[in-house]
Amino acid sequence: MSSALDKLPAPQTIRPLKVIGLGASRTGTIGLFQSLKVLGYRPFHITELLPHGTEQMHAMGDAMIASGTSQPWTREKFDKLFGDYDCLVECPCYFGTAGLKMFVADPNIKFILTTRSPQSFSKSLSSTLGRYYGKLGEYPLSAARYMDGFVWELERMFGLMWNRWSDGLHPNHPEARAALEKNLVIYENTVKALVPPERLLILDLEKGFGFKEICEYLECPVPDEEYPRSNALAEFNAAAEYILAPAVRKTRLIVSTTAIGISAVVLALLLRRHK
């Protein structure tokens, strides 16, 4: 059986990877992604999956799953999935130690680790990814996944992302935030141990950073514009509601139509019985 990756078209050319953002979700990765665009790079962020249908999303989920097995993805597989890009942001934190070692083996890649305190990380991740992963398991979205392939894949992706930090605990579990904090520390310590310090720029979201630090590290001119900043929490929640709204409407319409149909059948049977 062919995999989701097999079904994707091969990139016309494979761009050499130049920069990898190793920061976990909710550590300023969107701002880094947008800033790399301003600097002329072609970066990939998980949000890039949304316009490309479900095959690319499924393939990336396969890469996440493989990272925890004895057969993690090879560089060739990653090149097929990400060959159109010269930077990866956020997604590498889901490819395990094997994925990190594979990228570090390429001497031409520079690494940026965005970070924040474990406590603020767990609060932010719980309020965004955790919140919507939980909602995907509740009606109407729990029904929508059976009627909409995109919702099915989104739940799979959110589940893989959430469980990577939560030790598999449900977002409402009382120990979930402690697990998020513990796993962030373990991950960042692994990054610092495996990436040579001269190839790693660490940017603390709570201390603040901008184009100055990034451009100095990447040896490129500082642009004459503000560093991209936004209300990431509000934007994530607004985007999630916008993406999921059509599936919710579709599910409710199908359920209500089905209910009307069943009611009509029951009524017809009752009328026939009383004739």
GINOR-V369317 format. One line per field, one symbol per residue. phi: phi as a letter, one per 30 degrees, with the letter a starting at -180 (. if undefined). psi: psi as a letter, one per 20 degrees, with the letter a starting at -180 (. if undefined). burial: b if it has 9 or more other C-alpha atoms within 8 Angstrom, else e. Layout:
BEGIN
phi=???
psi=???
burial=???
END
This chain:
BEGIN
phi=.dddddddddddbcdddcbbdcddeicjddddeddddedjdcdcbedddedcicdddddddddddddccdbddddddddddcddccbbbieddccidddddddddddcccbbcdbadedddddddddbedddddddccddddddddcbdddeddddddddddddcchiddedddcddddedddddeddddeddcceedcbccbceddjaadeddddddhbdddcadddbaddddddddddddddeedddddddddddddddddddddddddddcd
psi=pqrhhhiqqqqgqopppgppoiqrqkkkhgggghhhghjjrnqpqhiihhijahghghghhhhgghhjaimrqrhhghhghjhiqjqppghhijjrhggghghhioiipqqpoqrrqhghghgghhieggghgghijqqihhhhhiiohghghgggghgggghhhjkjqqhiphjghhgggghgggghhgghhhpphijppppohhhqrbhggghggilqqpqlrqpoqrnhghhghggggghighhgggghggghgggggghgggggggghhj.
burial=eeebbeebeeeeebeebbbbbbbbeebbbebbbbbbbeeebbbbbeeebeebbbbbbbbbbebbbbbeeeebbeeebbbbbebbbbbbbbbbbbbbebbbbbebeeeebbbbbbbbebeebbbbbbbbbbbbbbbbeeebbbbbbeebbbbbbbbbbbbbbbbbbbbebebeeeebbebbbbbbbeeeebbbebbeeebbbebbbeeebebeebbbeeeeeeeeeeeeeeeebebbbeebeeebeebbebbbeeeeeeeeeeeeeeeeeeeeeee
END
